[in-house]
């Protein structure tokens, strides 16, 4: 069952952190979802960087209904269609594609397009988008750039991704216009590939603790 856009955004805002996951093997989906859930972060943006992405999304959605599962690195309509058919609750793109934006609008599914310039934000506003992915965050000026962009675009909220880790996530989350952050350090590909779920669990709990401390502050 497809979730409306607003509740999905609210769920992302509650979690404050979206794990960006690259799965080379669909069979890694279950242990990863179980580990993220146990660590207090039942959410995943499964990226379309591998052939296993579509099946991994399907497994996560069907077997872990309490998880918020989206599709990342969506660069064309064909990928968007496959992600939606697999059950993804939201789509994330590394850049702005008008065709993907039109598809998402027609399907009434949340799309968080990647932006890093004022012109791209204006394009997102033309499609009635209120939240965008700021990517790659650290490489394009990070916190300073986000603060600069909030002046001409006070209504836009950001999901910074790229270079976010335990050491700087709190600084990002202290910006009122940052809805949440995307990060992959707790779900690094080599940790998943080697089945090092104890370390993934430790890093996930550490990340959740950092987010909670920021929320309380």
Long-range contacts (C-beta under 8 A, 24 or more apart in sequence): 2-84, 2-89, 2-108, 2-109, 3-89, 4-108, 5-108, 5-109, 5-110, 8-68, 8-89, 8-90, 8-110, 9-110, 9-130, 9-131, 9-179, 11-43, 11-68, 12-43, 12-68, 12-90, 12-159, 12-179, 12-180, 13-179, 13-180, 15-41, 15-43, 15-68, 15-180, 15-211, 16-173, 16-180, 16-181, 16-211, 16-214, 16-215, 17-41, 17-43, 17-169, 17-180, 17-181, 17-182, 17-183, 17-207, 17-208, 17-211, 18-43, 18-44, 18-45, 18-70, 18-159, 18-161, 18-180, 18-181, 18-182, 18-183, 19-43, 19-44, 19-45, 19-182, 19-183, 19-184, 19-186, 19-187, 19-204, 20-45, 20-47, 20-72, 20-161, 20-182, 20-183, 20-184, 20-187, 21-45, 21-46, 21-47, 21-72, 21-184, 21-187, 21-192, 22-47, 22-49, 22-50, 22-184, 22-189, 22-192, 23-50, 23-52, 23-53, 23-56, 23-192, 24-50, 24-52, 24-189, 24-192, 24-193, 25-52, 26-52, 26-55, 26-56, 26-59, 28-56, 28-192, 28-193, 28-195, 29-55, 29-56, 29-59, 29-60, 30-59, 30-63, 31-195, 31-197, 32-187, 32-192, 32-197, 32-200, 33-59, 33-60, 33-63, 33-64, 33-67, 34-64, 35-197, 35-200, 35-201, 35-204, 36-67, 36-187, 36-200, 36-204, 37-64, 37-66, 37-67, 38-201, 39-186, 39-200, 39-201, 39-204, 39-205, 39-207, 39-208, 40-204, 40-205, 40-208, 41-186, 41-204, 41-207, 41-208, 42-66, 42-67, 42-68, 43-67, 43-68, 43-69, 44-68, 44-69, 44-70, 44-187, 45-70, 45-71, 45-72, 45-90, 45-92, 45-182, 46-70, 46-71, 46-72, 46-88, 47-71, 47-72, 47-73, 48-72, 48-73, 48-74, 48-75, 48-79, 48-82, 48-83, 49-73, 53-83, 54-82, 54-83, 54-86, 55-86, 57-83, 57-86, 57-87, 57-88, 58-86, 58-87, 61-86, 61-87, 61-88, 61-89, 62-87, 70-110, 72-182, 74-100, 74-111, 75-100, 76-100, 77-103, 80-104, 84-109, 92-133, 92-159, 92-161, 92-182, 93-133, 94-133, 94-135, 95-120, 96-120, 96-123, 96-124, 98-123, 101-127, 101-129, 102-127, 112-159, 114-161, 116-140, 116-145, 118-149, 118-152, 118-153, 121-149, 121-153, 121-156, 124-156, 125-153, 125-156, 130-155, 130-156, 130-157, 131-156, 131-157, 131-158, 131-159, 131-179, 132-156, 132-157, 132-158, 132-159, 133-158, 133-159, 133-160, 133-161, 133-182, 134-158, 134-159, 134-160, 134-161, 135-160, 135-161, 135-162, 135-182, 136-161, 136-162, 136-163, 137-161, 137-162, 137-163, 137-164, 137-172, 138-162, 138-163, 138-164, 138-168, 139-163, 142-168, 142-172, 143-171, 143-172, 143-175, 146-172, 146-175, 146-177, 146-178, 147-175, 150-175, 150-177, 166-203, 166-206, 166-207, 166-210, 169-207, 169-210, 169-211, 169-214, 170-210, 170-211, 170-213, 170-214, 173-211, 173-214, 173-215, 174-214, 174-217, 183-207
